[in-house]
Structure formats: C-alpha cells, structure tokens
Amino acid sequence: MTVYKFYREPGRYIEAQPERWRWEAYYTDGSSLKQFDDKELLYHQFREIDQSKLDRFVMRHEKSYLVAPLTLKFKPWMKLIHYYENTVSMSMGRGPTRHEKVYCFGYEGSKGKTIIRILPDDSIEVTDGSNN
C-alpha cells in the first residue's frame, strides 16, 4: 500500500494512509490539488484548497475504474464543505463491532446547505445538512 507524507511542520512528517474516497480540487486556471498527490506522495489537508478560484470539487473512489466520481461544479457564492462521520455498527452478539466512515461533502450558500453523504456501501444520500 502506498504511504503518503503529511508535513505538520517543515522537515517533519507523519504518514497518511489513503482513504477509500478522496477529494480533488480543480481550479479555474487549470491547476489542481489532490488530497493524495500520487506524483509527490503527499497528503494535503482540506484547508489547503483555494476556494476563491475553485472550479469543481471531485470525490473519487479508490477503485475509480469501477465507481464513477462524484463532481460538484462550484459557483462563486458557494462555501465548500467536507467532513467525515464515523459510524459504529453493533454486532448484537453476532460478530465484531464495525467502525465505518461516511464521507460528506457539499456546499453552503445563502439558501442553506446541501450535503452529499457517501455511505459505507458507497450509496449516496443528499441532505440539507440538518441533523433531522
């Protein structure tokens, strides 16, 4: 498995393991920033994204040859959102407890939030970002 370097401070890094779903930011000037940069083997944080020149935000599955990417076309009035939700599946005595991750991304604008949740089985749920 490929290991990516995440630099907390110059000259010192920690290792970051690739995620099942990873983000990619594409800019209006043709450049891009990927959470897991395969050329430099670097891990980038979400806060490194320059939202002022963002054209589209893409969530790509680790098996991109099997699962289509999810693309959010960005508008200047949008504030990009990305976070994880960790879920716990209780076994009820029928096996081990499972810890799974839900990948969430979307945007906030003057009319509220839109959040796209990628569930553990890779199905998609679109919500308004409320806890209801």
Beta strands, then each sheet from edge to edge (+ up, - down):
strand 1: 4-9
strand 2: 12-16
strand 3: 21-27
strand 4: 32-34
strand 5: 36-37
strand 6: 42-43
strand 7: 54-61
strand 8: 70-73
strand 9: 79-89
strand 10: 98-109
strand 11: 112-118
strand 12: 124-127
sheet 1: 1+ 2-
sheet 2: 4+ 3- 7+ 8-
sheet 3: 5+ 6-
sheet 4: 9+ 10- 11+ 12-
end
